[in-house]
Amino acid sequence: MATEHATRPNANHGPALPASITPALLGRLTALVSAAPDAARVTTTAPYTGLPLADLPTSTPEDVEAAFRRARIAQKAWAATPLSERRKILLRYHDLVLNRRDEALDLMQAENGKTRRDAHLEVVDIGIVSRYYARNAVKYLSPKRRHGAIPLLTHTTELRHPKGVVTVISPWNYPLSMAASDTIAALMAGNAVVQKPDTQTALTALWSMDLMHEAGLPRDVWQMVIGRGSSIGTPLMDNADYMMFTGSTATGRRIAADAGRRLIGASLELGGKNPMIVLDDADIEKAAEGAVNACFPSAGQLCVSVERLYVAESIRDEFIAAFTARTKKLTIGAAYDYGMDVGSLTTPAQLKTVTEHVGDAVAKGATVLAGGNARPDLGPLFHEPTVLTDVTPDMALYDHETFGPVVSIYTYRDADEAVALANATSYGLNASVWSRNGARGRAVAARVHAGTVNVNEAFAAAWGSIDAPMGGMGDSGLGRRHGADGILKYTEPQTIAHQRLQGFYPPARISPETWADLLTGALKVMKTIGMR
């Protein structure tokens, strides 16, 4: 298999933990878990080294039930807190996250294994999200006048009430972004949150909650429980007034079914097999650089990263040369600084999936243009950024999500075929289109079956456009985060209609037939004069 990547050796089991991750910090964060004093413990390991990292208490179903009881009491007072006060807390949290950025980066790298530059994008994301909802919540949540049934006589108002207590289940791949961004909107809408972060990256989630408490959020309004879904999943669902889940499609289906049984809402961001289309008029050098940024951030462990590359036949060779050359120059290794381009995978299970997908493809005839190998010399969970061609439908990675630093390149004849190939999947989360002609790129993007499509960018343009909704189609999920959708989903709309003077039934002095004629005539007039 091909290699040629720049690396940093893993001497003495890799870098030591940063000085900021002290026993005092670990003790303070683990004490925030909603669990009994004598709770069973679970130990996490650092992906860079495989050495023990944190000793976490685990929550029982009874602990989860107790957390919800506390949350319900706290939520009533929190919902009564003016939006102006909630806004101040969120803006103080914004400042705390940015001012203590290095703590967050150290924790994310220690737990997840990603590079510092990838971790920093999560800090940026939370800064943007917290500021956005602090500044826009009044617009979304304040009472709104609506057109009444009878002009001048019906006074109609739409109110927004919080759902109550929201369950948030967040994954390990983006431990700060996914732990905090959905919770921020739920809190700003007046809900309490009981959250189960993935155990592997629970420290980062607990750190975020700790800062929100420091900013002024009452403690029982946001609580965290730790444990396996098989142990505490049932009370997390059965006590929720709304479910927010980010994770696999298989688990998402089960949660959707359970939410349907309980008649509660659910927002699910699930898997993806995201395509990138390089049109024949694309700037090849920029598209090649964009493909690197689309495929390999966080070692490919990103729900919106690209795993399928479709390149016009006329520029195939030139693009592949430019892309593979850049891929081979990426530096791989473990470092708590900004020197590495690609970090570690996070779990042994993820490394197993990546190696099995690549091995299966190669055994069945795929060609490796770059990478292709696990790198135990760098650390227990490293794998090279890998570029493949000659991938066929009988290979597992053809249409199954790999969720690692692996991308397959295919060619097409015209834009219609490119769109058809991009859409030949049950997923529909994110996509990318590259063209020198912005109007053409946007036109092709509009035909791609995905919740977000970026033109001349990988994923950050759509993700970072917080005022616009983000989420998946098809097997990639239900619901949206960001924008109005991202906060209104945590609310129950209520219509208050006050009828004055006269309603739809005739007054005593007018016969029903005459009244029917009058109403019919009024409707015709309203249509003629353009009333809504």
DRENSEVO-100687 format. One record per residue (C-alpha): x, y, z. Coordinates in pm, whole numbers, padded with zeros to 5 digits, always signed. Example, Ala and Ser with C-alpha at 12.3 -4.5 7.8 and 13.67 -1.06 7.14 Angstrom:
<sites>
+01230-00450+00780 +01367-00106+00714 
</sites>
This chain:
<sites>
+00000+00000+00000 +00108+00360-00060 +00240+00574+00228 +00481+00872+00203 +00321+01075+00486 +00522+01303+00714 +00496+01177+01072 +00608+01248+01426 +00733+00936+01612 +00549+00812+01918 +00842+00806+02160 +00765+00688+02514 +00396+00629+02446 +00336+00972+02295 +00309+01315+02456 +00230+01352+02823 -00101+01508+02917 -00096+01889+02914 -00026+02061+03244 -00380+02201+03250 -00528+01851+03298 -00455+01823+03669 -00594+01580+03927 -00785+01876+04071 -00952+01949+03736 -01038+01584+03680 -01181+01558+04031 -01391+01871+03989 -01536+01761+03656 -01609+01400+03750 -01787+01523+04065 -02042+01693+03840 -02181+01361+03713 -02530+01287+03845 -02442+00962+04020 -02439+00819+04371 -02127+00867+04587 -02059+00493+04577 -02124+00463+04202 -01938+00211+03990 -01653+00368+03796 -01536+00346+03436 -01189+00441+03310 -01133+00614+02978 -00805+00611+02787 -00621+00874+02586 -00626+00790+02212 -00275+00929+02158 -00122+00681+02401 -00375+00421+02509 -00296+00510+02871 -00566+00574+03136 -00713+00923+03131 -01017+00964+03357 -01200+00762+03621 -01569+00846+03583 -01866+00755+03803 -02149+00585+03617 -02516+00667+03663 -02784+00410+03737 -03143+00431+03608 -03235+00559+03956 -02977+00837+03922 -03132+00937+03590 -03480+00944+03741 -03351+01165+04025 -03183+01401+03777 -03513+01445+03591 -03699+01515+03916 -03452+01790+04002 -03463+01922+03646 -03844+01950+03648 -03840+02160+03961 -03558+02381+03830 -03715+02419+03487 -04023+02597+03617 -03814+02873+03769 -03585+02883+03467 -03879+02920+03226 -04000+03213+03435 -03659+03381+03408 -03680+03675+03164 -03514+03627+02827 -03291+03924+02907 -03143+03734+03204 -03098+03411+03007 -02924+03619+02740 -02673+03758+02991 -02584+03410+03112 -02528+03289+02758 -02304+03584+02673 -02100+03531+02991 -02062+03166+02890 -01946+03283+02544 -01668+03484+02707 -01566+03206+02945 -01531+02952+02662 -01317+03187+02454 -01105+03307+02748 -01036+02950+02863 -00988+02815+02515 -00664+02630+02588 -00829+02423+02863 -01096+02315+02617 -00840+02232+02347 -00632+02023+02587 -00934+01825+02703 -01063+01765+02350 -00727+01645+02227 -00670+01425+02531 -01012+01256+02500 -01067+01254+02124 -00718+01247+01971 -00788+01514+01711 -00540+01786+01617 -00537+02120+01790 -00649+02305+01478 -00953+02076+01449 -01030+02118+01819 -01012+02496+01783 -01293+02488+01527 -01518+02356+01805 -01436+02652+02026 -01515+02885+01737 -01841+02701+01675 -01960+02737+02035 -01867+03105+02037 -02079+03163+01727 -02375+02953+01848 -02392+03105+02197 -02371+03460+02063 -02631+03388+01793 -02898+03251+02025 -02826+03512+02293 -02882+03788+02038 -03172+03632+01842 -03382+03446+02097 -03610+03743+02164 -03694+03757+01792 -03780+03388+01784 -03951+03344+02120 -04144+03666+02180 -04524+03666+02127 -04618+03733+01765 -04935+03878+01623 -05090+03660+01353 -05364+03732+01100 -05697+03672+01267 -05990+03480+01124 -06200+03796+01080 -06010+04119+01005 -06025+04367+01295 -06249+04137+01498 -06012+03846+01572 -05699+03927+01775 -05461+03629+01729 -05127+03579+01904 -04872+03299+01878 -04688+03214+02201 -04388+02985+02247 -04361+02770+02559 -04059+02552+02644 -04106+02178+02602 -03994+02112+02960 -03698+01879+03015 -03497+01788+02707 -03277+01480+02680 -02959+01547+02482 -02746+01249+02377 -02418+01368+02229 -02136+01177+02053 -01761+01151+02098 -01643+01288+01764 -01706+01658+01834 -01710+01660+02214 -01756+02036+02267 -01967+02130+01964 -02210+01842+01997 -02230+01860+02375 -02299+02232+02393 -02452+02368+02072 -02785+02184+02092 -02803+02239+02467 -02748+02615+02428 -03062+02651+02217 -03268+02429+02449 -03164+02631+02753 -03225+02964+02586 -03578+02847+02501 -03645+02793+02873 -03595+02417+02899 -03392+02214+03143 -03153+01955+03000 -03049+01610+03117 -02760+01505+02895 -02575+01183+02830 -02245+01254+02655 -02042+00968+02520 -01831+00837+02807 -01507+00862+02606 -01538+01242+02581 -01741+01317+02893 -01475+01544+03044 -01515+01802+02767 -01893+01797+02804 -01866+01834+03182 -01621+02121+03136 -01873+02300+02916 -02153+02250+03168 -01925+02370+03448 -01861+02694+03260 -02235+02746+03201 -02291+02707+03575 -02011+02954+03637 -02183+03194+03399 -02492+03187+03621 -02709+02896+03506 -02881+02728+03804 -02713+02391+03850 -03015+02164+03819 -03117+02323+03489 -02836+02137+03308 -02727+01798+03443 -02519+01512+03305 -02542+01139+03347 -02281+00886+03236 -02346+00530+03126 -02422+00291+02845 -02744+00332+02650 -02837-00028+02736 -02833+00071+03104 -02980+00422+03119 -03135+00471+02776 -03486+00381+02889 -03520+00644+03166 -03358+00902+02938 -03634+00844+02685 -03926+00780+02921 -03872+01103+03116 -03796+01332+02821 -04032+01595+02685 -03813+01613+02374 -03518+01410+02247 -03207+01549+02078 -02974+01277+01947 -02659+01283+01737 -02515+00946+01639 -02566+00642+01423 -02862+00585+01194 -02937+00248+01356 -02967+00402+01702 -03157+00698+01560 -03423+00468+01418 -03479+00312+01761 -03502+00653+01926 -03748+00775+01661 -03966+00470+01723 -03959+00523+02099 -04034+00895+02061 -04328+00807+01836 -04459+00565+02096 -04450+00843+02355 -04576+01111+02113 -04285+01343+02186 -04068+01524+01935 -03719+01416+01836 -03438+01576+01638 -03186+01328+01501 -02861+01403+01321 -02741+01067+01194 -02490+00914+00953 -02374+01023+00611 -02181+00910+00305 -02116+01259+00182 -02024+01338-00181 -01806+01607-00334 -01857+01695-00702 -01569+01855-00892 -01717+02006-01208 -01516+02028-01529 -01467+02404-01491 -01336+02386-01133 -01009+02547-01029 -00816+02223-00986 -00564+02345-00730 -00834+02501-00513 -01059+02197-00549 -00772+01965-00452 -00699+02171-00143 -01071+02181-00068 -01092+01804-00095 -00816+01763+00166 -01014+01993+00397 -01332+01801+00318 -01201+01449+00385 -00947+01450+00666 -01038+01691+00953 -01066+01508+01285 -00921+01204+01104 -01241+01182+00900 -01453+01133+01213 -01692+01409+01116 -02054+01353+01019 -02031+01611+00738 -01690+01508+00598 -01658+01377+00242 -01610+01005+00167 -01705+01006-00205 -01529+01225-00464 -01681+01261-00813 -01447+01421-01068 -01522+01514-01430 -01342+01281-01672 -01178+01573-01853 -00984+01680-01542 -00953+01345-01367 -00579+01289-01399 -00484+01646-01316 -00711+01658-01013 -00599+01320-00877 -00234+01421-00908 -00294+01746-00719 -00511+01586-00452 -00290+01286-00380 +00021+01505-00366 -00142+01722-00099 -00267+01418+00091 +00079+01266+00106 +00222+01589+00250 -00014+01587+00549 +00170+01550+00880 +00033+01281+01111 +00104+01250+01477 +00026+01321+01840 +00099+01673+01962 -00069+01928+02187 +00026+02210+01952 -00074+02327+01605 +00195+02130+01424 -00005+01827+01310 -00248+01810+01017 -00406+01475+01108 -00446+01324+01452 -00561+00992+01589 -00882+00799+01559 -01069+00795+01888 -01167+00436+01961 -01040+00088+01876 -01378+00016+01716 -01329+00304+01476 -00980+00189+01379 -01120-00160+01322 -01386-00025+01085 -01134+00181+00889 -00882-00101+00850 -01154-00350+00757 -01304-00118+00495 -00965-00044+00339 -00853-00408+00355 -01178-00531+00199 -01152-00277-00083 -00789-00360-00162 -00857-00733-00153 -01134-00684-00410 -00925-00475-00649 -00924-00114-00527 -00610+00089-00593 -00444+00283-00309 -00313+00620-00427 -00212+00752-00085 -00198+00608+00265 -00372+00278+00322 -00210+00174+00647 -00266+00186+01021 +00029+00348+01202 +00088+00182+01540 +00436+00337+01540 +00265+00675+01600 +00013+00557+01855 -00240+00280+01904 -00519+00434+01694 -00351+00621+01407 -00436+00557+01043 -00297+00731+00739 -00518+00957+00524 -00614+00720+00246 -00719+00781-00115 -00865+00496-00323 -00977+00446-00681 -01135+00151-00863 -01388+00111-00582 -01686-00104-00680 -02030-00172-00528 -01923-00507-00385 -01681-00329-00146 -01806-00231+00201 -01686+00128+00182 -01868+00191-00147 -02193+00280+00027 -02133+00223+00400 -02011+00508+00618 -01646+00455+00712 -01614+00754+00947 -01240+00772+00910 -00966+00928+00694 -01066+00739+00379 -01205+00871+00048 -01286+00702-00282 -01254+00880-00619 -01495+00817-00907 -01536+00985-01246 -01841+01097-01442 -01922+01222-01791 -02156+01517-01734 -02325+01708-01453 -02644+01501-01477 -02448+01184-01410 -02257+01352-01127 -02581+01449-00953 -02727+01102-01007 -02417+00939-00855 -02412+01180-00562 -02777+01104-00492 -02739+00725-00523 -02744+00674-00147 -02999+00649+00131 -02810+00922+00318 -02842+01296+00266 -02646+01498+00519 -02385+01718+00349 -02230+01767+00005 -01978+01988-00173 -01971+02123-00530 -01672+02293-00696 -01691+02524-01000 -01537+02851-01120 -01892+02959-01206 -02077+03030-00883 -02421+03030-01044 -02352+02692-01205 -02221+02553-00879 -02532+02667-00690 -02761+02522-00960 -02593+02181-00931 -02597+02207-00550 -02975+02258-00552 -03016+01920-00725 -02816+01726-00465 -03022+01539-00206 -02858+01669+00112 -02957+01897+00397 -02654+02122+00343 -02456+02170+00022 -02145+02389+00005 -02016+02551-00314 -01637+02586-00330 -01610+02484+00035 -01615+02154+00219 -01863+02188+00505 -01770+02488+00719 -01958+02743+00507 -02295+02577+00565 -02220+02464+00918 -02094+02809+01016 -02398+02984+00867 -02574+02957+01202 -02872+03160+01083 -02959+02877+00839 -03088+02529+00932 -02852+02231+00939 -02957+01865+00931 -03007+01558+00716 -03245+01408+00465 -03327+01039+00429 -03123+00811+00656 -02924+01112+00778 -03193+01217+01019 -03491+01427+01118 -03514+01787+01231 -03262+02068+01215 -03019+02251+01438 -02919+02618+01394 -03132+02912+01291 -03497+02946+01386 -03551+02569+01356 -03273+02503+01606 -03449+02683+01890 -03818+02661+01796 -03804+02280+01796 -03756+02304+02172 -04084+02494+02211 -04456+02425+02199 -04645+02683+01990 -04972+02805+02136 -05234+03015+01958 -05444+03260+02159 -05738+03392+01954 -05958+03661+02109 -06284+03714+01918 -06448+04054+01957 -06801+04178+01878 -06903+03923+01617 -06801+03567+01533 -06886+03325+01255 -07244+03256+01364 -07520+03502+01265 -07663+03755+01509 -08023+03703+01607 -08158+03963+01365 -08006+03802+01052 -08120+03470+00907 -07867+03192+00855 -07917+03209+00475 -07852+03584+00463 -07550+03544+00691 -07407+03272+00465 -07442+03505+00165 -07270+03788+00354 -06978+03567+00457 -06939+03430+00105 -06939+03779-00039 -06683+03895+00217 -06451+03609+00122 -06472+03704-00245 -06392+04067-00164 -06090+03964+00046 -05955+03759-00243 -06012+04044-00490 -05828+04304-00278 -05537+04065-00212 -05589+03994+00156 -05407+03696+00300 
</sites>
